């Protein structure tokens, strides 16, 4: 159910960012920013999304978090726990080794 919510609240907007311009893209950025910001209370209390153990939900959201700057999404200060969480994800050796050269170039 949580993955379905991510699909609806986050990932559907990525398609808009990749295929639309103007107001539709701006709205998609706001929706993603606001949805990610809502994760802050959860990530203040636990290390990962489901609990203190890494799960498939963390795997699912990591690519979106990696691409935030590429999509022009800046998280507000209230989302500081989300930023710390994404750095935990990005520091995992499996995450680093799974990145393609194109994906690595997105954050240079």
C-alpha positions in Angstrom: 0.0 0.0 0.0 2.8 2.4 0.8 4.5 1.8 -2.5 1.2 2.4 -4.3 1.0 5.8 -2.4 4.5 6.6 -3.6 3.5 5.8 -7.1 0.5 8.0 -6.9 2.0 10.9 -4.9 5.5 11.0 -6.3 6.4 9.0 -9.3 3.4 10.0 -11.5 4.7 13.6 -11.3 8.2 12.5 -12.5 6.6 11.6 -15.8 5.1 15.1 -16.0 8.6 16.6 -15.3 10.1 14.5 -18.1 7.4 15.2 -20.7 5.9 18.6 -20.0 6.9 22.2 -19.7 5.6 25.3 -18.0 2.8 25.2 -15.4 2.4 21.4 -15.5 6.1 21.0 -14.6 6.0 23.6 -11.9 3.0 21.9 -10.4 4.7 18.5 -10.5 7.8 20.0 -8.7 5.5 21.4 -5.9 3.7 18.1 -5.5 6.9 16.1 -5.2 8.5 18.7 -2.9 5.4 18.7 -0.6 5.1 14.9 -0.6 8.7 14.4 0.3 8.5 17.1 3.0 5.7 15.1 4.6 8.2 12.2 5.2 10.2 14.4 7.7 8.3 13.4 10.8 8.8 9.7 10.0 12.5 10.1 9.3 13.0 12.1 12.5 11.9 9.0 14.4 13.5 6.2 12.4 16.4 5.6 10.2 14.5 4.4 7.1 11.0 4.7 5.8 9.5 1.6 7.2 11.6 1.3 10.4 15.2 1.3 11.3 16.0 -1.4 8.7 16.6 -0.7 5.0 13.7 -2.0 2.8 12.5 -2.1 -0.8 10.6 1.1 -0.2 14.0 2.8 0.4 15.3 1.2 -2.8 12.2 2.6 -4.7 12.6 6.2 -3.6 16.3 6.5 -3.9 16.4 7.3 -7.6 14.0 10.1 -7.2 15.9 11.6 -4.4 19.1 11.3 -6.5 17.5 13.3 -9.2 15.9 16.2 -7.2 18.4 18.8 -8.4 18.2 17.6 -11.9 14.4 18.1 -11.8 14.8 21.5 -10.2 13.3 20.5 -6.9 14.6 22.2 -3.7 13.3 20.8 -0.4 12.5 23.3 2.3 14.3 23.5 5.6 11.5 21.5 7.3 12.6 18.6 5.1 16.1 18.4 6.6 15.4 14.8 7.9 14.7 13.8 4.3 18.0 15.3 3.1 19.9 13.4 5.9 18.0 10.2 4.9 18.9 10.5 1.3 22.6 10.9 2.2 22.3 7.7 4.2 20.9 6.0 1.1 23.5 7.5 -1.2 26.4 6.3 1.1 25.4 2.7 0.8 28.0 0.8 -1.3 25.3 -1.0 -3.3 23.7 2.3 -4.3 27.0 3.8 -5.4 27.9 0.7 -7.5 24.5 0.6 -9.1 24.7 4.1 -10.5 25.3 4.3 -14.3 27.7 7.0 -15.6 24.7 9.0 -16.8 23.2 8.9 -13.3 26.5 9.9 -11.7 26.6 12.9 -14.0 23.2 14.1 -12.8 24.8 15.2 -9.5 28.1 16.8 -10.5 
